[in-house]
Amino acid sequence: MALQRKLGRPTDQRIAMLRNLVTSFLKHGKIETTVTRAKETQKLAEKMITLAKRGDLHARRQVLAFVTEEDVVAKLFDDVAPKYAERNGGYTRIYKAGPRRGDGAEVAILELV
């Protein structure tokens, strides 16, 4: 397993934050966050889409164990996964949007391709 970024948070808070980011990303198809958070979210979101492409009950339960909203899982399996049926990875894209006004953190936009 690849080494995960710590993102300056304890493990439980980091996992909760990433679950929320992935859920929001799959719900809206696009999120704006810092570059490092976007890169971590991208890894997990691509895994969720790959699981959804399998389409079986076990894959649905695996996604439900991570994604926090059932309607988002339904959208993922019914709308998003069939769209990428012929694609082997690379479902997301990161655009850098420059520094954030408040603290100067590098901001990125993560979106579905």
C-alpha positions in Angstrom: 0.0 0.0 0.0 1.3 3.5 -0.9 2.3 5.9 1.9 -0.5 8.3 2.6 -0.1 12.0 3.4 -0.9 12.9 7.0 -2.4 16.3 6.1 -1.7 17.6 9.6 -4.4 15.6 11.3 -4.8 12.6 13.6 -5.8 9.4 11.8 -9.5 9.4 12.6 -9.9 13.0 11.6 -7.9 12.5 8.4 -10.1 9.5 7.4 -13.3 11.4 8.2 -12.1 14.4 6.2 -11.2 12.2 3.2 -14.5 10.4 3.4 -16.4 13.7 3.3 -14.2 15.0 0.4 -14.8 11.9 -1.7 -18.5 11.9 -0.9 -18.8 15.6 -1.9 -16.7 15.1 -5.0 -18.9 12.2 -6.2 -22.1 14.1 -5.3 -21.2 17.3 -7.2 -18.6 16.0 -9.8 -16.2 18.9 -8.8 -14.7 20.3 -5.6 -12.2 23.1 -4.8 -9.6 22.3 -2.1 -5.9 22.4 -1.5 -3.6 20.6 -3.9 -2.5 17.9 -1.4 -6.0 17.2 -0.3 -7.1 17.0 -3.9 -4.4 14.5 -4.7 -5.4 12.2 -1.8 -9.1 12.6 -2.7 -8.3 11.8 -6.3 -6.7 8.4 -5.3 -9.7 7.4 -3.2 -12.3 8.6 -5.7 -10.7 6.7 -8.6 -10.8 3.5 -6.4 -14.5 4.1 -5.7 -15.3 4.6 -9.5 -13.3 1.4 -10.3 -15.3 -0.5 -7.7 -18.6 0.9 -9.1 -17.6 -0.3 -12.6 -17.7 -3.9 -11.3 -21.3 -3.2 -10.4 -21.9 -6.3 -8.1 -23.3 -6.3 -4.6 -20.0 -6.8 -2.9 -18.5 -3.7 -4.7 -21.6 -1.7 -3.7 -21.1 -2.7 -0.1 -17.4 -1.8 -0.2 -18.2 1.7 -1.6 -21.0 2.1 1.1 -18.4 1.4 3.8 -16.5 4.5 2.7 -18.9 6.9 1.1 -21.2 8.5 3.7 -24.4 9.0 1.7 -26.5 6.2 0.1 -27.9 8.5 -2.7 -24.3 9.3 -3.7 -23.6 5.6 -4.0 -26.7 5.1 -6.1 -25.6 8.0 -8.4 -22.1 6.5 -8.6 -23.3 3.1 -9.7 -26.2 4.2 -12.0 -24.7 7.3 -13.7 -21.0 7.8 -13.2 -19.7 4.2 -13.5 -21.4 3.4 -16.9 -20.0 6.6 -18.3 -16.4 5.3 -17.7 -17.1 1.6 -18.7 -14.6 1.8 -21.6 -12.0 3.8 -19.7 -9.1 2.2 -17.8 -8.5 4.7 -15.0 -7.9 8.4 -15.2 -11.4 9.4 -14.3 -10.4 12.6 -12.6 -8.4 15.8 -13.4 -6.7 18.4 -11.1 -6.4 22.0 -12.1 -4.3 24.3 -10.0 -6.2 27.5 -9.2 -3.5 29.6 -7.6 -3.0 30.7 -3.9 -5.9 31.1 -1.5 -6.5 34.7 -0.4 -6.6 34.0 3.3 -3.5 31.9 4.0 -1.8 31.6 0.6 -2.4 27.8 0.4 -2.2 26.4 -3.1 -5.8 25.7 -4.3 -6.8 23.1 -6.8 -10.0 22.1 -8.6 -10.7 18.4 -8.8 -13.2 17.3 -11.4 -14.5 14.3 -13.3 -13.1 14.0 -16.8 
